[in-house]
């Protein structure tokens, strides 16, 4: 028997859910490897294992697995010495009972080690624990991995009570050339697996664990490793597209899904009639990708061609039948898309609006037609703030949701907004309105493009703010990882539009204006507005940190709860310049000291009285603050935050002298109150750009 060898574990199943396959494969392999490591059975690198995930199998091979783990020394705490031994050093009844419960002979007490455990001395018992035996624990390890899989829904099959994501047919567990006995999911382990449904030579008997991959690939016609299969498909796709003088566009998501659908991939070129190209290409691309898992081809300008790539599970010398069959299948789908388009063109977007009354948005927030009225009003208001064409913004908002009741969007919800643009142009609405309709959902995801132009931004902001204010107003806040209404995405969209466009709008004012559009009694008390602003500033904090801004700089800027989001980048830049100044650390430390002093007093300080200033240092600080304040305020008003902080840096000497020579908490009440008032004035001036106390280490 080999003491150290490669271990193979494979579950042969019915077709696994394609979108979950990579995750299932990685989790299954990692959990088995973790179980082996935890039992001391791996004599190799901690990451030395190979993952197998194909449409009908999950597996893992782990190098240098021991048949028997070495024994290991275990030291366990028994109890504190003062409890375990009496005054004469003899075992107490408490100790004897503890030893009996653990099956330890009382005579072993003499060999116990006494050592400090925290602040008290304790007795420790050291023993040798036999190492795990692979044959005895492997089935349990595999079952633990099965139970830990991220399976959204289990199923049963036949008369069995066994549950798994799909029916399981075979279990293979090999350690080198030897079958490791065990039973998992009511299957006994063996050495026989199956290959491709049609191209395999039949049952495959594996000589050794190491022979798994070469046997499966050569005789079973299966590429078991997901990443290698994906790379093979991608290479074939790129080569085939190049042969057609075309490109693939965005294909990563579809590539992952197709990789999970095929075991022995081959790429072929299909085509369809050019007459279908009269349908908007987004419709054709979506139907080919979503329904048939084809890869559409586009030219250098991104225009759809009447050709597509098929990833077949069969590699044959003459693929003409495969290609012809796929071409027959795609035509009805493209015909459906053309039919939906023709039907939709019979009605304008405006004429569809009454049908939105039957579409419920939320039972507490009304239907989509009521929401459209709010969006129209809010987009007009925001457009006015931006000096944009308010009528165009209102019109785009009025029509933005009308495509929800079209045939095409009913079939392909992913096209909402996109089809609205095509239909608006068909109705003669003009490109500004059509583009705003198309982009009002943007940004849809992290890194997505933003709406272009103030009209489009006004509609996009109205859409997202209405959702945020509405759901916060009725108490439907995101919790944990649950966000059924996409409010985190909406918040990030608002923040990115305001900050990156950038737009000179006040977020707090936008929230107020959005809330005013709801019917009386729909939203709760105005307390939700504070919660919503907190929520959005927290999202902004994460957004800025992810963008690489220093954590303390982000905290310093957001501590002021700024609502002019467009000013945030300039504030951060100013903080970066400020902290490079030689005066920065001293001023940040002084400001932190001021904050701590002011926290300890609840007195209303008011304005400092110049007649109560006594020390030279406090008089100097007062006059310098009064002198510099107008300049700082002017810079802040002009959003020249860097110069504002540069001006504040000039206070360093006066601040240092003040703290070196002045007792703030003087015994005389008026003097103390006046000095606190001076510090309050100084703090208010120093923290107009950011709370610089947060920059102090």
GIHU-V543753 format. One record per run of one state. SS is the DSSP state (a for helix, b for strand, c for the rest). FROM is the first residue (numbers start at 1). TO is the last residue. If there is no record, write none. Layout:
ss->SS from->FROM to->TO
ss->SS from->FROM to->TO
This chain:
ss->c from->1 to->3
ss->b from->4 to->13
ss->c from->14 to->20
ss->a from->21 to->38
ss->c from->39 to->41
ss->b from->42 to->42
ss->c from->43 to->48
ss->b from->49 to->54
ss->c from->55 to->56
ss->b from->57 to->66
ss->c from->67 to->67
ss->b from->68 to->68
ss->c from->69 to->71
ss->b from->72 to->80
ss->a from->81 to->84
ss->b from->85 to->85
ss->c from->86 to->90
ss->b from->91 to->91
ss->c from->92 to->92
ss->a from->93 to->102
ss->c from->103 to->105
ss->a from->106 to->111
ss->c from->112 to->112
ss->b from->113 to->117
ss->c from->118 to->119
ss->b from->120 to->129
ss->c from->130 to->132
ss->b from->133 to->133
ss->a from->134 to->147
ss->c from->148 to->154
ss->b from->155 to->155
ss->c from->156 to->163
ss->b from->164 to->164
ss->c from->165 to->167
ss->b from->168 to->175
ss->c from->176 to->177
ss->b from->178 to->179
ss->c from->180 to->182
ss->b from->183 to->184
ss->c from->185 to->186
ss->b from->187 to->190
ss->c from->191 to->191
ss->b from->192 to->194
ss->c from->195 to->202
ss->b from->203 to->205
ss->c from->206 to->211
ss->a from->212 to->218
ss->c from->219 to->225
ss->a from->226 to->243
ss->c from->244 to->246
ss->b from->247 to->247
ss->c from->248 to->251
ss->a from->252 to->259
ss->c from->260 to->265
ss->b from->266 to->271
ss->c from->272 to->273
ss->a from->274 to->278
ss->c from->279 to->280
ss->a from->281 to->292
ss->c from->293 to->294
ss->b from->295 to->298
ss->c from->299 to->303
ss->b from->304 to->312
ss->c from->313 to->319
ss->a from->320 to->344
ss->c from->345 to->348
ss->a from->349 to->358
ss->c from->359 to->359
ss->b from->360 to->362
ss->c from->363 to->365
ss->b from->366 to->367
ss->a from->368 to->385
ss->c from->386 to->389
ss->a from->390 to->399
ss->c from->400 to->401
ss->a from->402 to->405
ss->c from->406 to->406
ss->a from->407 to->411
ss->c from->412 to->412
ss->a from->413 to->415
ss->c from->416 to->417
ss->a from->418 to->426
ss->c from->427 to->430
ss->a from->431 to->439
ss->c from->440 to->453
ss->a from->454 to->473
ss->c from->474 to->478
ss->b from->479 to->479
ss->c from->480 to->481
ss->b from->482 to->482
ss->c from->483 to->486
ss->a from->487 to->500
ss->c from->501 to->506
ss->a from->507 to->515
ss->c from->516 to->526
ss->a from->527 to->546
ss->c from->547 to->550
ss->a from->551 to->558
ss->c from->559 to->564
ss->a from->565 to->579
ss->c from->580 to->583
ss->a from->584 to->599
ss->c from->600 to->609
ss->a from->610 to->612
ss->c from->613 to->615
ss->a from->616 to->637
ss->c from->638 to->640
ss->a from->641 to->649
ss->c from->650 to->651
ss->a from->652 to->661
ss->c from->662 to->668
ss->a from->669 to->686
ss->c from->687 to->691
ss->a from->692 to->695
ss->c from->696 to->697
